[in-house]
Amino acid sequence: MKTHSFLLLAGVICYAPLSQAHLCANGNPFSQAGYSADLSWRSSISHKDNSGSYAQTSAAREAEITRIRQKMEDEVLGVGAFVGHGDTPPIEFVSADGVQESYASHSDGANHQMTVIKVGKVDVGAKANEGVLKGTLLVPASGHTGAANARLYAAKDTFTVRYEVSLDAQGTKFPSEYGDAGSALSEDAKSLGLVTANELNIPLVKNHVTRIYYFRSGSGGPAGYFDGRVIDFVWDGTTH
């Protein structure tokens, strides 16, 4: 499965798989940083970050978030391309405008691969070897017991997003197996629909991998659907 991005470059649309989007716009999967966009369309389904802000965005980036959200909702409800086999889609992350982003691997919920995203040109962190990745995490209600239950979960559930930094450079060792000992990025946040958008500031450490985990209330946590509730971020050490 390939995720696509629409890039606005000097009035020209560049269309490419997101995993190849860095070939356009000097590594930025979307338009140039600072391009304005109307965020009112998702204000009711978004949790802002801990400073009360949205990640830097653009019209092209918001179009990509719209596309991903619609696909996830269709899968939860079992409609459109998912008629007859609705289910719970994996979580999806869209980096802030201006961040270099490409997939090393991408879960589609069935290929038994977890999503690994390579990033660069992130915000500067508190220390010389640290960075901060800003972006939007899209998380779904569970669709594995049908559309009626999914709508109930969408209205009443809460969720938590945690992160851990790997103990090694390869990202093969983490402090805990399923993120239970991790630090919270979002804590007991309210579900805002079938798919909720979360503006996150994710800490990165040079020569280590940052892993985020999605805990949905009433679910078995990441352990029950690891490739769909976990994302690894591999940072090249560059900031802007």
C-alpha positions as a Markdown table, in Angstrom:
| # | Residue | x | y | z |
|---|---|---|---|---|
| 1 | Met | 0.0 | 0.0 | 0.0 |
| 2 | Lys | 1.3 | 3.4 | -0.9 |
| 3 | Thr | 0.3 | 6.7 | 0.7 |
| 4 | His | 0.2 | 9.6 | -1.7 |
| 5 | Ser | 1.0 | 13.3 | -1.3 |
| 6 | Phe | 0.0 | 16.3 | -3.3 |
| 7 | Leu | 2.7 | 19.0 | -3.5 |
| 8 | Leu | 2.1 | 22.6 | -4.4 |
| 9 | Leu | 5.3 | 24.0 | -6.0 |
| 10 | Ala | 5.1 | 27.5 | -7.6 |
| 11 | Gly | 1.6 | 26.7 | -8.8 |
| 12 | Val | 2.4 | 23.2 | -10.0 |
| 13 | Ile | 1.0 | 20.1 | -8.4 |
| 14 | Cys | 3.6 | 17.3 | -7.8 |
| 15 | Tyr | 2.0 | 13.9 | -7.3 |
| 16 | Ala | 4.1 | 11.2 | -5.8 |
| 17 | Pro | 3.9 | 8.3 | -3.3 |
| 18 | Leu | 4.7 | 9.7 | 0.1 |
| 19 | Ser | 7.6 | 7.3 | 0.4 |
| 20 | Gln | 9.1 | 9.1 | -2.6 |
| 21 | Ala | 7.8 | 12.6 | -1.9 |
| 22 | His | 11.3 | 13.8 | -0.7 |
| 23 | Leu | 12.3 | 13.6 | -4.4 |
| 24 | Cys | 10.0 | 16.7 | -4.8 |
| 25 | Ala | 10.4 | 20.0 | -2.8 |
| 26 | Asn | 13.8 | 19.2 | -1.3 |
| 27 | Gly | 12.5 | 16.5 | 1.0 |
| 28 | Asn | 9.4 | 18.3 | 2.1 |
| 29 | Pro | 6.4 | 16.0 | 1.3 |
| 30 | Phe | 4.1 | 19.1 | 1.1 |
| 31 | Ser | 4.3 | 22.7 | 0.1 |
| 32 | Gln | 6.8 | 25.2 | 1.3 |
| 33 | Ala | 6.7 | 25.9 | 5.1 |
| 34 | Gly | 4.5 | 28.8 | 6.0 |
| 35 | Tyr | 1.9 | 28.2 | 3.3 |
| 36 | Ser | -1.4 | 29.2 | 4.9 |
| 37 | Ala | -4.3 | 26.8 | 5.4 |
| 38 | Asp | -7.8 | 26.9 | 6.9 |
| 39 | Leu | -7.9 | 24.5 | 9.9 |
| 40 | Ser | -11.5 | 25.2 | 10.8 |
| 41 | Trp | -12.6 | 22.0 | 9.0 |
| 42 | Arg | -11.0 | 19.8 | 11.6 |
| 43 | Ser | -11.2 | 21.9 | 14.8 |
| 44 | Ser | -14.0 | 19.7 | 16.2 |
| 45 | Ile | -12.0 | 16.4 | 15.6 |
| 46 | Ser | -8.5 | 17.7 | 16.7 |
| 47 | His | -6.7 | 17.9 | 20.0 |
| 48 | Lys | -4.1 | 20.7 | 19.9 |
| 49 | Asp | -0.6 | 20.2 | 21.3 |
| 50 | Asn | 0.3 | 21.0 | 24.9 |
| 51 | Ser | 0.9 | 24.7 | 23.9 |
| 52 | Gly | -2.5 | 25.0 | 22.4 |
| 53 | Ser | -1.2 | 25.0 | 18.8 |
| 54 | Tyr | -1.5 | 23.1 | 15.5 |
| 55 | Ala | 1.6 | 21.8 | 13.7 |
| 56 | Gln | 2.8 | 24.0 | 10.8 |
| 57 | Thr | 0.5 | 23.1 | 7.9 |
| 58 | Ser | -0.5 | 24.0 | 4.3 |
| 59 | Ala | -3.4 | 23.4 | 2.0 |
| 60 | Ala | -1.6 | 20.4 | 0.5 |
| 61 | Arg | -1.0 | 18.9 | 3.9 |
| 62 | Glu | -4.5 | 19.4 | 5.0 |
| 63 | Ala | -5.7 | 17.7 | 1.9 |
| 64 | Glu | -3.5 | 14.7 | 2.7 |
| 65 | Ile | -4.9 | 14.6 | 6.3 |
| 66 | Thr | -8.4 | 14.7 | 4.8 |
| 67 | Arg | -7.7 | 11.8 | 2.4 |
| 68 | Ile | -6.1 | 9.7 | 5.1 |
| 69 | Arg | -8.9 | 10.4 | 7.6 |
| 70 | Gln | -11.6 | 9.4 | 5.0 |
| 71 | Lys | -9.9 | 6.2 | 4.2 |
| 72 | Met | -9.6 | 5.3 | 7.9 |
| 73 | Glu | -13.2 | 6.1 | 8.6 |
| 74 | Asp | -14.3 | 4.0 | 5.6 |
| 75 | Glu | -12.3 | 1.0 | 7.0 |
| 76 | Val | -13.8 | 1.4 | 10.5 |
| 77 | Leu | -17.4 | 1.5 | 9.0 |
| 78 | Gly | -16.8 | -1.1 | 6.3 |
| 79 | Val | -17.9 | 1.1 | 3.5 |
| 80 | Gly | -16.4 | 2.3 | 0.1 |
| 81 | Ala | -13.3 | 0.2 | -0.7 |
| 82 | Phe | -13.8 | -1.8 | 2.6 |
| 83 | Val | -17.4 | -3.0 | 2.0 |
| 84 | Gly | -17.7 | -6.5 | 3.6 |
| 85 | His | -14.4 | -6.3 | 5.5 |
| 86 | Gly | -14.4 | -3.3 | 7.8 |
| 87 | Asp | -11.8 | -3.3 | 10.5 |
| 88 | Thr | -9.5 | -1.2 | 12.6 |
| 89 | Pro | -7.0 | 0.7 | 10.5 |
| 90 | Pro | -3.5 | 1.4 | 11.8 |
| 91 | Ile | -2.6 | 4.8 | 13.2 |
| 92 | Glu | -1.2 | 7.3 | 10.8 |
| 93 | Phe | 1.2 | 10.3 | 11.3 |
| 94 | Val | 1.6 | 13.3 | 9.1 |
| 95 | Ser | 4.7 | 15.4 | 9.9 |
| 96 | Ala | 4.5 | 19.2 | 10.1 |
| 97 | Asp | 5.1 | 21.2 | 7.0 |
| 98 | Gly | 8.8 | 21.7 | 6.4 |
| 99 | Val | 9.8 | 18.3 | 7.9 |
| 100 | Gln | 11.6 | 15.8 | 5.7 |
| 101 | Glu | 9.6 | 12.6 | 5.8 |
| 102 | Ser | 9.7 | 9.2 | 4.1 |
| 103 | Tyr | 8.6 | 5.7 | 5.0 |
| 104 | Ala | 11.0 | 2.9 | 5.7 |
| 105 | Ser | 8.0 | 0.7 | 6.1 |
| 106 | His | 4.2 | 1.3 | 6.3 |
| 107 | Ser | 1.6 | -0.8 | 8.0 |
| 108 | Asp | -1.7 | -1.3 | 6.2 |
| 109 | Gly | -3.1 | -3.4 | 9.1 |
| 110 | Ala | -2.7 | -6.7 | 7.3 |
| 111 | Asn | 0.9 | -6.9 | 6.1 |
| 112 | His | 2.3 | -7.5 | 9.6 |
| 113 | Gln | 4.7 | -4.6 | 9.2 |
| 114 | Met | 4.9 | -1.8 | 11.6 |
| 115 | Thr | 5.3 | 1.8 | 10.3 |
| 116 | Val | 8.8 | 3.2 | 10.4 |
| 117 | Ile | 9.2 | 6.9 | 9.3 |
| 118 | Lys | 12.5 | 8.5 | 8.5 |
| 119 | Val | 12.5 | 12.2 | 9.4 |
| 120 | Gly | 14.9 | 15.2 | 9.1 |
| 121 | Lys | 14.8 | 19.0 | 9.4 |
| 122 | Val | 12.8 | 18.9 | 12.7 |
| 123 | Asp | 12.6 | 21.5 | 15.4 |
| 124 | Val | 15.6 | 22.0 | 17.7 |
| 125 | Gly | 15.4 | 20.2 | 21.0 |
| 126 | Ala | 16.5 | 21.3 | 24.5 |
| 127 | Lys | 20.0 | 19.7 | 24.1 |
| 128 | Ala | 22.4 | 19.6 | 21.2 |
| 129 | Asn | 21.6 | 15.9 | 20.5 |
| 130 | Glu | 17.9 | 16.3 | 20.7 |
| 131 | Gly | 15.1 | 17.3 | 18.3 |
| 132 | Val | 11.3 | 17.7 | 18.4 |
| 133 | Leu | 9.1 | 16.3 | 15.7 |
| 134 | Lys | 5.8 | 18.1 | 15.3 |
| 135 | Gly | 2.9 | 16.7 | 13.4 |
| 136 | Thr | -0.6 | 15.2 | 13.4 |
| 137 | Leu | -1.4 | 11.7 | 14.6 |
| 138 | Leu | -4.6 | 10.2 | 13.4 |
| 139 | Val | -6.1 | 7.5 | 15.6 |
| 140 | Pro | -9.2 | 5.4 | 14.9 |
| 141 | Ala | -12.0 | 4.0 | 16.9 |
| 142 | Ser | -12.1 | 0.2 | 16.8 |
| 143 | Gly | -14.0 | -1.2 | 13.9 |
| 144 | His | -13.4 | -4.9 | 14.5 |
| 145 | Thr | -16.9 | -5.5 | 16.0 |
| 146 | Gly | -18.9 | -3.6 | 13.4 |
| 147 | Ala | -20.0 | -0.1 | 12.5 |
| 148 | Ala | -22.6 | 0.3 | 15.3 |
| 149 | Asn | -20.1 | -0.4 | 18.0 |
| 150 | Ala | -17.6 | 1.8 | 16.3 |
| 151 | Arg | -19.9 | 4.8 | 16.5 |
| 152 | Leu | -20.4 | 4.1 | 20.2 |
| 153 | Tyr | -16.7 | 3.9 | 20.8 |
| 154 | Ala | -16.2 | 7.1 | 18.8 |
| 155 | Ala | -18.5 | 8.9 | 21.2 |
| 156 | Lys | -17.4 | 7.6 | 24.5 |
| 157 | Asp | -13.8 | 6.3 | 24.4 |
| 158 | Thr | -10.6 | 7.9 | 25.7 |
| 159 | Phe | -7.1 | 7.2 | 24.6 |
| 160 | Thr | -3.4 | 7.7 | 25.6 |
| 161 | Val | -0.4 | 8.1 | 23.4 |
| 162 | Arg | 3.0 | 7.3 | 25.0 |
| 163 | Tyr | 6.6 | 7.4 | 23.7 |
| 164 | Glu | 9.9 | 5.7 | 24.5 |
| 165 | Val | 13.4 | 6.3 | 23.2 |
| 166 | Ser | 15.4 | 3.2 | 22.2 |
| 167 | Leu | 18.3 | 2.0 | 24.3 |
| 168 | Asp | 20.3 | 1.3 | 21.1 |
| 169 | Ala | 20.9 | 3.0 | 17.8 |
| 170 | Gln | 19.1 | 0.3 | 15.8 |
| 171 | Gly | 15.9 | 0.6 | 17.7 |
| 172 | Thr | 15.8 | -3.1 | 18.7 |
| 173 | Lys | 15.8 | -2.5 | 22.5 |
| 174 | Phe | 13.3 | -0.3 | 24.4 |
| 175 | Pro | 12.7 | 0.3 | 28.1 |
| 176 | Ser | 9.5 | -1.7 | 28.1 |
| 177 | Glu | 8.0 | -4.2 | 25.7 |
| 178 | Tyr | 4.7 | -2.4 | 25.0 |
| 179 | Gly | 5.3 | 1.2 | 26.1 |
| 180 | Asp | 3.7 | 0.8 | 29.5 |
| 181 | Ala | 6.7 | 2.6 | 31.1 |
| 182 | Gly | 6.8 | 5.3 | 28.5 |
| 183 | Ser | 6.1 | 9.0 | 28.9 |
| 184 | Ala | 2.7 | 10.4 | 27.8 |
| 185 | Leu | 2.2 | 12.6 | 24.8 |
| 186 | Ser | -1.6 | 12.6 | 25.3 |
| 187 | Glu | -3.2 | 11.3 | 28.5 |
| 188 | Asp | -6.8 | 10.1 | 28.6 |
| 189 | Ala | -7.7 | 12.3 | 25.7 |
| 190 | Lys | -11.4 | 12.2 | 24.6 |
| 191 | Ser | -12.3 | 10.5 | 21.3 |
| 192 | Leu | -13.6 | 13.2 | 19.0 |
| 193 | Gly | -15.1 | 10.9 | 16.3 |
| 194 | Leu | -14.4 | 7.8 | 14.3 |
| 195 | Val | -10.9 | 9.3 | 13.7 |
| 196 | Thr | -9.3 | 11.8 | 16.0 |
| 197 | Ala | -6.4 | 14.1 | 15.1 |
| 198 | Asn | -3.8 | 14.8 | 17.7 |
| 199 | Glu | -1.2 | 17.5 | 17.4 |
| 200 | Leu | 2.0 | 16.1 | 18.9 |
| 201 | Asn | 5.5 | 17.2 | 19.8 |
| 202 | Ile | 7.5 | 14.1 | 19.8 |
| 203 | Pro | 11.0 | 14.1 | 21.4 |
| 204 | Leu | 13.8 | 12.7 | 19.3 |
| 205 | Val | 17.4 | 11.8 | 20.3 |
| 206 | Lys | 20.3 | 11.5 | 17.9 |
| 207 | Asn | 21.4 | 8.0 | 17.2 |
| 208 | His | 18.3 | 6.5 | 18.8 |
| 209 | Val | 14.8 | 5.6 | 17.7 |
| 210 | Thr | 11.7 | 7.2 | 19.2 |
| 211 | Arg | 8.6 | 4.8 | 19.3 |
| 212 | Ile | 5.1 | 6.0 | 20.0 |
| 213 | Tyr | 2.3 | 3.7 | 21.3 |
| 214 | Tyr | -1.5 | 4.1 | 21.0 |
| 215 | Phe | -3.6 | 2.9 | 24.0 |
| 216 | Arg | -7.3 | 2.9 | 23.3 |
| 217 | Ser | -9.7 | 2.6 | 26.3 |
| 218 | Gly | -11.4 | -0.8 | 26.3 |
| 219 | Ser | -8.8 | -2.4 | 24.1 |
| 220 | Gly | -5.9 | -4.7 | 24.8 |
| 221 | Gly | -3.4 | -1.9 | 24.2 |
| 222 | Pro | -0.6 | -2.1 | 21.7 |
| 223 | Ala | 0.1 | -5.7 | 22.4 |
| 224 | Gly | -3.1 | -6.8 | 20.7 |
| 225 | Tyr | -2.4 | -5.0 | 17.4 |
| 226 | Phe | 1.2 | -4.0 | 17.6 |
| 227 | Asp | 1.9 | -3.1 | 14.0 |
| 228 | Gly | -1.3 | -1.0 | 13.9 |
| 229 | Arg | -0.8 | 0.9 | 17.2 |
| 230 | Val | 3.0 | 1.6 | 17.1 |
| 231 | Ile | 5.2 | 3.9 | 14.9 |
| 232 | Asp | 9.0 | 4.2 | 15.0 |
| 233 | Phe | 10.7 | 7.5 | 14.0 |
| 234 | Val | 14.3 | 7.4 | 12.8 |
| 235 | Trp | 15.9 | 10.9 | 12.9 |
| 236 | Asp | 18.9 | 11.8 | 10.7 |
| 237 | Gly | 20.0 | 14.4 | 13.2 |
| 238 | Thr | 19.1 | 17.5 | 11.1 |
| 239 | Thr | 17.1 | 20.5 | 12.4 |
| 240 | His | 15.9 | 23.7 | 10.9 |
